[in-house]
Amino acid sequence: MTAAIHPARSARLSMHDYHRRTKHHLDGYAKGPDTLDWDDQPDPFRDYGQHPCVQLPLTESGVRFANLAAGRPVPSAPLGRDSLGALLSCALAISSWKQQGAARWPVRCNPSSGNLHPTEAYLALPDRAELPAGLYHYRPQDHQLGRRCRYPAALADALFGELPRDGFLLGLSSVPWREAWKYGERAWRYCQLDLGHALGSIRYAAALLGWRVTGLAHLADAEVAALLGLDRTAEFEADEPEYPELLCLVSPVDTPPAAAYVLPQDLAIRLKALSWYGKANRLSTRHHYRWPLIDEAVRSAEKPRTALIIDPATPLPAPTPYRCDLPAPILIRRRRSAQAYDGGAALDKDDFFRLLDHALPRPGLPPWAERPARASLHLVLFVHRVAGLPKGVYVLPRRPDIASELQIAMRDAFQWQPVPECPDHLPLFHLVGADARRSAARLACQQAIAGDGAFSLAMLSEFERGLAIGPWGYRTLMREAGLLGQALYLGAEACDLQGTGIGCFFDDALHDLFGLQDQRYQVLYQFTVGKAVHDGRIRQQRPYPQLVD
Ligand SMILES: Cc1cc2nc3c(=O)[nH]c(=O)nc-3n(C[C@H](O)[C@H](O)[C@H](O)COP(=O)(O)O)c2cc1C
């Protein structure tokens, strides 16, 4: 069974088209596999085969999550095997193994649509004891760094010489096939959302070490591909491409912020001259279905090198801290997506405000960048059970200046009543009173979790504006949605609740409900928060029993 190959198109696919073609509708889902070939499920772990691997330790930190999320300073750790072990064990590592009957599967610190994990991570490191300068691939399966290539001194100097003390580069990529196997054409959206979650997860873990993570969003994808060795196509299976997404600079917060970083001009040539270790493993054997629309979308959204322009977020007062004493690593590893919610449990109003407050971008507070761009996504909330708030639909414009524009775009009947008792800087408005549980669940592809949580929400993007920078703006918007989702996941845990990202929803049915009639605003992601009902049949086991923490 092979999906029809689309005739070659002369014009590039626009992101408007990709987005439109991958919408779920009440009367039909976006194109995906008719049946799932479970024996062909892609390997969630990249393995480059025989290459030198360095075991990372599992190290702990006693920093409380509430302090981390509120931006309390943490002394910067020196770069080395221990600190990298700590970073990755809270960012991208396996956080637990789950077992039900004979089935056993790992879950990680970062969530992923369908637990399929399309995101891969690479570190370009300067010379450190036990870690010679070079490019390393992170292996969550055994919490190791596998070396892909070693940098000669001159190249290490060209890459790291201008960086702050202990600075290094961290690259992220996506393997869309892992998601497409299950979700077909819509899967590339999930890769982008997952990438935002992974970046957010890395930012929280880095903050624990007193490090900042700056996305080098001005670089071209081709430059990132060269650095990460992803342009070495002969070392990858042709039908399982891995694409560059983002290169980040990681540096101690007590060093000056880096000026715009540029990669050496002749980098690709210098890297080609090196010996590289290993070859990417095959992830699936059969590939019954193919989804050329995704390759087309990737090609069309490829990013060239651009100027570094940031329209900065409005300054805000510090967020109201979470009332949670848990050390951050414990909270991060305990984060889980709830599969079912207690439809009777309510959320405290102050915790609701705290969660929303932490969803606003503030400089240097994880998961946001040190100089976050102004928010491009706004929240439309279905409040089911928040003690002290009437049930109904609310909106939180994540920057105040967009409120009147949103008001004009949305349904006339909405009331736009400011919510009393809400912190002044949190522009939350009540749109309409309603019991929206059934609608919320129906619009989230009939998933009860959207109606049984205390609240659920839709992330409404400034879609046209986001795409005005170029087609890669689609990736930027999706990434912001993933970052926001990560803040909500960890915030929910800090309120002793759970969250679940919802990638499956009926796009235009939601737009109709909100009265949105054109593409200026589009929902990119949904989320739900509440009291989880745990499945007693599932047992949890330690992530790396072979490693002592
Ligand atoms: C982008 C994204 C979309 C998701 N969509 C859904 C969804 O529609 N329904 C659902 O039940 N879970 C959804 N999830 C939750 C994943 O299934 C969950 O993250 C995964 O099973 C791993 O479990 P964990 O989050 O507990 O680590 C989504 C997660 C992400 C990151």
The ligand as a Gaussian input file, in Angstrom:
#p B3LYP/6-31G(d) Opt

LIG

0 1
 C        2.435000      18.098000      20.219000
 C        1.707000      17.116000      21.086000
 C        0.423000      16.723000      20.760000
 C       -0.255000      15.816000      21.584000
 N       -1.538000      15.482000      21.272000
 C       -2.232000      14.651000      22.092000
 C       -3.613000      14.381000      21.851000
 O       -4.217000      14.897000      20.894000
 N       -4.247000      13.536000      22.717000
 C       -3.613000      12.966000      23.795000
 O       -4.233000      12.210000      24.549000
 N       -2.300000      13.225000      24.043000
 C       -1.605000      14.051000      23.235000
 N       -0.297000      14.363000      23.515000
 C        0.388000      13.750000      24.665000
 C        1.345000      12.635000      24.215000
 O        0.605000      11.506000      23.862000
 C        2.358000      12.336000      25.333000
 O        3.226000      13.432000      25.426000
 C        3.148000      11.091000      25.044000
 O        2.360000       9.942000      25.107000
 C        4.295000      10.930000      26.035000
 O        3.821000      10.870000      27.351000
 P        4.319000      11.913000      28.438000
 O        3.862000      13.272000      28.015000
 O        3.672000      11.447000      29.699000
 O        5.817000      11.845000      28.478000
 C        0.383000      15.275000      22.731000
 C        1.676000      15.686000      23.054000
 C        2.337000      16.610000      22.252000
 C        3.713000      17.053000      22.658000

